[in-house]
Amino acid sequence: MEPWRIIATSLFGVGGLVMVLVAMAQVRDRKHSQRSDVVKTGLIGLVIVAVITLGIALWLPSVVAWALVAATAMVVFFITMVD
């Protein structure tokens, strides 16, 4: 495996996990939300992140992979810094 794939996969994985945790926290903070809603959100988010991470690791071209990493970094920065 090429080194850029390992780095891009790792960066996207970390950013994806942060986004899943933020999504779970937003669902938890909603009124009338159940614990099962939070768990469903987490599972769906983890599946999506896992599929995209696998795509980056195995077959996506470098431009697409790095675009996904950059977009994830921008979203994580925006979500965590906006208050």
Protein Blocks (a to p, Z undefined) as FASTA:
>chain_A
ZZklmmmmmmmmmmmmmmmmmmmmmmmmpghiafklmmmmmmmmmmmmmmmmmmmmmmpc
fklmmmmmmmmmmmmmmmmmpZZ
